[in-house]
Amino acid sequence: MGEAYIVAAARTAGGRKGGKVSGWHPADLGGVILDALVDRTGADPALVEDVIMGCVGQVGEQGLNVARNAILASKLPESVPGTSVDRQCGSSQQAIHFAAATVMSGAMDIVIAAGVESMSRVPMGLSSQLPYKNGFGTYKSPRIEDKYPGVQFSQFMGAEMMAKKYDLSRADLDAFALESHQRAMAATKAGKFAAEIVPIEVKLEDGKTERHEVDEGIRWDASLESIGSVKLLAEDGRITAATSSQICDGAAGVMIVNERGLKALGVEPLARIHHMTVIGHDPVIMLEAPIPATLKALERAGMKIGDIDLYEVNEAFASVPTAWLKVTGGDPAKLNVNGGAIALGHPLGGSGAKLMTTLVHALKDRGARYGLQTMCEGGGLANVTIVERL
């Protein structure tokens, strides 16, 4: 097997629900990222052999193969194919795995893995609420009901179950959420995101335009008091909206190549894909999968958590990364060092590529070697990717 290298990684700054990025069609948003990856490598657009794009809400403006539509909205020629992937929140991390496996096999040399989600224009869960012949559709079929009688599959319930199972208090989760905002603020002020964000023009309510290049979800006035004042989402729960990821509009992508691709482009790699794992786990607690997935990945890679310099663990809910730290023995100072989805937003199908973009740039900024990325995914799934900065 050959190697898989990341030669470019870029993302848009996140937009809040109904906010600055909501005026962008998701195909155009994806197209901007495709253009940025081509521009950053100086690649002939015709050299791109495939685009694999993660997207969760594949209906409406994100339907009809949003990857292909993003290509048509970009400078890539019509000859470049594209396909859309749904592994729920890990969709574009899975796109990275597919792209890496493809170039490692030698079937292709240059592939773009990307993701996009406009949660303002295609609301979360819309695809499971569309009317069908016999009423409204549901993914819980009669056979699944027989297997899991009376069980409601819910990520929110999974987050609460995680908090209780790992003895995480409301105070623990509130403190984690505050740190996410503080780290995001510090990174933004220090220009840590400048190399990864692709600025876009957005229209304001007064009709004027502005350059959007700062993540809109960061709460610059966040405090323990303000976070602690947010109402619990369940009467006997520990999770609040302030300790949950923010609904977000955004896109991200990475260009992945093998040795032949490096020579064709004449560029130096940013990082090498060192290891990839994906597992299925309990669909009821649902969000716990990153923990066993990480342990499996480290074992298969012959590594220990101490060998990893930085980790990106998606902040779908604060209980997920805090439980992950507790079990893996990870160093909190290495986790989501520039903030996470609680502050920066979680554009569902775009988050896998977004986290990888931030991880690769953070490794370079800190002169670190190994990075690990993982995220919980609907249905009890998790991907783990270990990269080595070059």
Phi and psi in degrees as a GROMACS rama.xvg file:
@    title "Ramachandran Plot"
@    xaxis  label "Phi"
@    yaxis  label "Psi"
@TYPE xy
-83.2461  -173.408  GLY-2
-100.056  161.137  GLU-3
-124.234  125.183  ALA-4
-118.062  142.458  TYR-5
-93.2557  122.052  ILE-6
-109.929  -12.3021  VAL-7
-159.108  146.072  ALA-8
-148.751  129.2  ALA-9
-149.849  156.443  ALA-10
-149.543  160.905  ARG-11
-86.5463  158.087  THR-12
-70.4505  140.087  ALA-13
-66.858  149.862  GLY-14
-119.768  139.03  GLY-15
-71.9014  160.761  ARG-16
-56.4646  123.992  LYS-17
72.2674  11.5739  GLY-18
-94.7565  -148.087  GLY-19
-63.3019  -31.657  LYS-20
-91.5124  -6.1857  VAL-21
-65.4186  -18.4818  SER-22
-78.7342  -9.31072  GLY-23
-88.7178  129.448  TRP-24
-67.0538  137.727  HIS-25
-59.252  -33.6129  PRO-26
-64.7578  -39.0625  ALA-27
-68.2262  -37.5547  ASP-28
-63.6065  -43.5612  LEU-29
-64.2912  -38.4941  GLY-30
-61.9368  -37.0522  GLY-31
-60.1337  -40.993  VAL-32
-68.3267  -42.1433  ILE-33
-59.2829  -43.6413  LEU-34
-62.0288  -42.0127  ASP-35
-63.7105  -39.8526  ALA-36
-65.8448  -40.1329  LEU-37
-64.6884  -45.3196  VAL-38
-63.0269  -40.7575  ASP-39
-70.2571  -25.9045  ARG-40
-97.9132  -12.4039  THR-41
67.0684  22.5239  GLY-42
-73.9811  146.386  ALA-43
-67.7326  120.032  ASP-44
-53.5249  -28.87  PRO-45
-70.5165  -13.5728  ALA-46
-76.8843  -18.0523  LEU-47
-69.3966  124.763  VAL-48
-97.4588  -18.0783  GLU-49
-165.678  153.969  ASP-50
-124.432  121.897  VAL-51
-112.719  117.953  ILE-52
-124.546  124.796  MET-53
-79.4113  141.124  GLY-54
-163.213  131.446  CYS-55
-88.5544  -48.7347  VAL-56
-87.4319  77.8755  GLY-57
-88.1861  59.6613  GLN-58
-139.767  168.324  VAL-59
57.5419  -130.039  GLY-60
-68.6056  -12.672  GLU-61
-105.711  10.1481  GLN-62
-88.6934  -176.323  GLY-63
55.8671  42.8734  LEU-64
63.8421  79.6469  ASN-65
-61.1242  -26.5162  VAL-66
-62.7839  -45.7719  ALA-67
-64.5954  -40.4744  ARG-68
-66.6624  -34.824  ASN-69
-65.4796  -38.1616  ALA-70
-60.8464  -46.1033  ILE-71
-66.0294  -21.7744  LEU-72
-92.806  4.45067  ALA-73
-115.673  -174.915  SER-74
-85.5804  -1.09663  LYS-75
-67.3792  143.664  LEU-76
-71.6114  162.104  PRO-77
-60.7909  -19.9553  GLU-78
-72.4665  -13.3434  SER-79
-82.5111  122.693  VAL-80
-82.504  169.613  PRO-81
-156.059  150.192  GLY-82
-141.401  152.048  THR-83
-107.809  140.828  SER-84
-120.119  138.269  VAL-85
-125.869  100.036  ASP-86
-119.52  46.625  ARG-87
51.7158  -135.651  GLN-88
-61.3769  -21.2405  CYS-89
-92.6351  16.9251  GLY-90
-55.7198  -48.047  SER-91
-83.2303  -16.6238  SER-92
-70.4132  -37.84  GLN-93
-66.5945  -35.3309  GLN-94
-59.3869  -39.0307  ALA-95
-62.9264  -43.1259  ILE-96
-62.4648  -44.5937  HIS-97
-62.6143  -44.1979  PHE-98
-64.3239  -43.0286  ALA-99
-63.1974  -44.8662  ALA-100
-62.0708  -36.6632  ALA-101
-65.5169  -46.1399  THR-102
-75.2207  -30.6752  VAL-103
-64.4771  -34.9542  MET-104
-73.7707  -19.8755  SER-105
87.4847  1.51903  GLY-106
-64.5278  -34.7462  ALA-107
-139.681  163.281  MET-108
-111.131  -29.5809  ASP-109
-136.743  114.17  ILE-110
-133.941  140.642  VAL-111
-101.787  129.187  ILE-112
-109.671  126.403  ALA-113
-144.867  179.375  ALA-114
-159.686  151.859  GLY-115
-149.369  147.364  VAL-116
-156.022  123.792  GLU-117
-107.794  93.4249  SER-118
-76.5684  -12.216  MET-119
-75.3057  -40.2386  SER-120
-92.7481  -27.871  ARG-121
-125.459  91.0188  VAL-122
-58.2266  146.917  PRO-123
-57.6942  133.204  MET-124
83.8199  0.925393  GLY-125
-58.9942  -37.6818  LEU-126
-66.0672  -24.5072  SER-127
-91.8574  -0.16572  SER-128
-110.166  0.741168  GLN-129
-68.8509  142.688  LEU-130
-71.3193  138.931  PRO-131
-120.617  -176.721  TYR-132
-56.7297  -42.1894  LYS-133
-105.712  39.1419  ASN-134
105.667  -143.05  GLY-135
-98.1938  138.233  PHE-136
-73.7949  156.261  GLY-137
-147.373  146.66  THR-138
-79.6513  -9.46156  TYR-139
-86.6736  94.9258  LYS-140
-76.4042  168.884  SER-141
-55.7952  -38.6401  PRO-142
-68.315  -38.4269  ARG-143
-67.3508  -37.6721  ILE-144
-62.6696  -39.0537  GLU-145
-62.6414  -37.5023  ASP-146
-78.4223  -35.471  LYS-147
-127.013  67.974  TYR-148
-62.6238  127.786  PRO-149
72.7615  4.10233  GLY-150
-86.6415  129.635  VAL-151
-99.2303  113.478  GLN-152
-74.4476  114.972  PHE-153
-145.465  127.41  SER-154
-66.7944  -35.0455  GLN-155
-62.8136  -45.1787  PHE-156
-64.1338  -36.7711  MET-157
-62.2907  -39.5465  GLY-158
-63.7511  -40.5259  ALA-159
-67.0735  -40.3897  GLU-160
-62.5264  -38.9456  MET-161
-62.5591  -45.1738  MET-162
-60.5447  -41.9268  ALA-163
-73.8352  -42.1278  LYS-164
-61.7893  -39.0306  LYS-165
-101.757  15.2205  TYR-166
53.5894  53.0899  ASP-167
-103.894  118.838  LEU-168
-81.1174  166.411  SER-169
-58.3207  -39.3552  ARG-170
-62.6248  -39.6131  ALA-171
-60.3057  -45.3469  ASP-172
-70.9171  -39.361  LEU-173
-61.5933  -42.397  ASP-174
-65.2704  -38.4051  ALA-175
-64.4549  -43.1097  PHE-176
-61.9681  -42.065  ALA-177
-61.4703  -42.6638  LEU-178
-64.3024  -33.9705  GLU-179
-60.2129  -45.7581  SER-180
-66.4837  -41.8731  HIS-181
-63.5821  -41.3474  GLN-182
-68.5437  -38.9206  ARG-183
-65.1259  -40.2674  ALA-184
-63.5881  -45.6427  MET-185
-63.5196  -42.0399  ALA-186
-64.8316  -41.1077  ALA-187
-65.3258  -47.2551  THR-188
-62.2871  -33.8054  LYS-189
-86.266  0.246725  ALA-190
74.0131  22.8094  GLY-191
-66.9936  -25.1458  LYS-192
-92.8513  -5.15845  PHE-193
-58.5024  -38.637  ALA-194
-75.3917  -19.9219  ALA-195
-101.925  -22.4172  GLU-196
-87.35  133.604  ILE-197
-96.7238  111.273  VAL-198
-64.5072  143.85  PRO-199
-131.435  153.377  ILE-200
-85.8193  129.664  GLU-201
-126.066  150.009  VAL-202
-91.1298  135.505  LYS-203
-93.6781  169.684  LEU-204
-61.6055  -28.5124  GLU-205
-85.4058  5.80202  ASP-206
91.2574  -12.5725  GLY-207
-76.2437  164.402  LYS-208
-114.497  154.56  THR-209
-145.24  161.171  GLU-210
-85.306  115.964  ARG-211
-94.425  111.74  HIS-212
-145.998  14.3732  GLU-213
-126.105  131.465  VAL-214
-58.8564  124.544  ASP-215
-76.6438  -18.2284  GLU-216
-81.5257  -12.9769  GLY-217
-62.9308  129.67  ILE-218
-98.4824  101.933  ARG-219
-69.8582  -15.857  TRP-220
-107.041  17.6951  ASP-221
-61.1493  140.921  ALA-222
-149.653  164.78  SER-223
-61.6924  -34.1917  LEU-224
-65.448  -46.7874  GLU-225
-67.5196  -40.6648  SER-226
-67.5444  -39.1933  ILE-227
-69.84  -16.8453  GLY-228
-85.6187  -7.81376  SER-229
-75.189  136.062  VAL-230
-67.6842  141.448  LYS-231
-62.8316  145.272  LEU-232
-80.0474  -20.1176  LEU-233
-132.639  143.457  ALA-234
-55.5542  -41.4102  GLU-235
-105.801  22.0313  ASP-236
-95.3736  -170.521  GLY-237
-132.05  -9.03159  ARG-238
-94.925  140.618  ILE-239
-128.608  172.973  THR-240
-61.129  -29.2491  ALA-241
-74.3258  -19.0819  ALA-242
-109.16  20.9253  THR-243
-118.179  158.564  SER-244
-66.3109  153.234  SER-245
-90.9469  138.333  GLN-246
-58.2042  136.877  ILE-247
-150.174  147.327  CYS-248
-106.941  131.401  ASP-249
178.184  169.154  GLY-250
-145.007  155.279  ALA-251
-156.568  161.937  ALA-252
-167.022  159.94  GLY-253
-134.51  146.224  VAL-254
-99.1123  127.878  MET-255
-120.925  130.465  ILE-256
-138.131  164.369  VAL-257
-103.702  -167.515  ASN-258
-60.1467  -41.7876  GLU-259
-63.6685  -38.2825  ARG-260
-64.4891  -40.0591  GLY-261
-59.3175  -44.304  LEU-262
-67.4409  -38.917  LYS-263
-65.2697  -37.0007  ALA-264
-87.2048  -26.7357  LEU-265
67.8249  37.7885  GLY-266
-121.236  164.268  VAL-267
-96.2832  140.748  GLU-268
-74.8124  149.908  PRO-269
-83.6964  -38.6668  LEU-270
-158.889  162.565  ALA-271
-115.665  137.392  ARG-272
-71.6691  113.884  ILE-273
-90.9928  -36.0386  HIS-274
-160.006  149.527  HIS-275
-138.87  134.211  MET-276
-139.038  146.754  THR-277
-143.182  138.485  VAL-278
-135.073  160.975  ILE-279
-106.082  148.74  GLY-280
-146.288  -168.819  HIS-281
-59.7673  118.413  ASP-282
-78.6062  -6.24677  PRO-283
-85.0853  -58.1196  VAL-284
-70.2928  -26.9994  ILE-285
63.2579  -49.5565  MET-286
-92.2469  3.25572  LEU-287
-81.8602  -15.0874  GLU-288
-54.2568  -33.7409  ALA-289
-57.7291  -25.5358  PRO-290
-70.4484  -58.3938  ILE-291
-65.7902  -29.5107  PRO-292
-64.7739  -41.5917  ALA-293
-65.3709  -44.7132  THR-294
-61.7754  -39.9916  LEU-295
-66.9573  -43.5826  LYS-296
-62.3994  -44.8947  ALA-297
-62.4713  -41.0435  LEU-298
-64.2878  -45.5798  GLU-299
-67.0266  -31.0962  ARG-300
-85.16  -5.29596  ALA-301
68.1115  35.4993  GLY-302
-124.882  165.376  MET-303
-118.561  161.6  LYS-304
-59.3302  -29.7095  ILE-305
-68.4952  -16.3221  GLY-306
-78.6357  -15.1115  ASP-307
-91.4819  129.288  ILE-308
-85.3123  -36.3756  ASP-309
-141.19  145.939  LEU-310
-128.267  141.614  TYR-311
-115.293  109.024  GLU-312
-117.061  115.154  VAL-313
-58.9004  132.836  ASN-314
-88  59.1489  GLU-315
-57.2758  -45.8948  ALA-316
-142.481  151.035  PHE-317
-60.1958  -26.4403  ALA-318
-67.8688  -22.8492  SER-319
-72.4182  -59.0597  VAL-320
-66.6207  -30.9063  PRO-321
-69.0491  -39.7487  THR-322
-66.7836  -39.2452  ALA-323
-59.3508  -44.6669  TRP-324
-61.5481  -42.0013  LEU-325
-62.6017  -40.8405  LYS-326
-82.8347  -42.7791  VAL-327
-78.4473  -19.4912  THR-328
76.7235  20.9454  GLY-329
-66.1697  160.043  GLY-330
-88.4594  118.309  ASP-331
-55.5834  -27.681  PRO-332
-71.1508  -14.2535  ALA-333
-99.9859  -3.21631  LYS-334
-95.0948  124.257  LEU-335
45.573  57.1336  ASN-336
-64.3788  -21.2996  VAL-337
-109.69  24.0861  ASN-338
89.1153  169.406  GLY-339
-138.174  -159.337  GLY-340
-65.6478  -21.752  ALA-341
-62.8585  -35.4326  ILE-342
-99.3679  -39.3024  ALA-343
-95.7118  -14.6122  LEU-344
98.2534  157.573  GLY-345
-129.838  88.3889  HIS-346
-79.7042  50.805  PRO-347
34.8293  -102.015  LEU-348
-62.6602  -14.7311  GLY-349
-92.6863  -9.96866  GLY-350
-70.7978  -34.4115  SER-351
-59.4101  -47.8297  GLY-352
-71.2747  -31.1932  ALA-353
-64.5755  -47.7808  LYS-354
-64.2753  -39.0783  LEU-355
-65.0846  -39.861  MET-356
-59.3597  -46.9162  THR-357
-65.7485  -40.4664  THR-358
-63.564  -46.8375  LEU-359
-62.1551  -42.9469  VAL-360
-70.3244  -35.1885  HIS-361
-68.1353  -38.03  ALA-362
-60.6778  -44.1945  LEU-363
-65.3189  -44.3625  LYS-364
-61.2015  -35.6431  ASP-365
-97.7432  -0.641572  ARG-366
64.4207  29.1359  GLY-367
-92.1348  165.579  ALA-368
-104.262  -58.5084  ARG-369
-107.622  138.117  TYR-370
-129.468  146.305  GLY-371
-125.447  134.205  LEU-372
-123.998  135.513  GLN-373
-150.81  160.019  THR-374
-157.493  147.044  MET-375
-75.6928  150.662  CYS-376
-140.116  142.272  GLU-377
-51.2174  138.503  GLY-378
93.8363  0.339402  GLY-379
82.5647  51.0558  GLY-380
-125.239  160.621  LEU-381
-160.047  135.899  ALA-382
-101.672  148.199  ASN-383
-131.237  130.893  VAL-384
-127.064  128.56  THR-385
-110.872  126.408  ILE-386
-119.576  154.095  VAL-387
-118.823  122.682  GLU-388
-70.1936  137.768  ARG-389
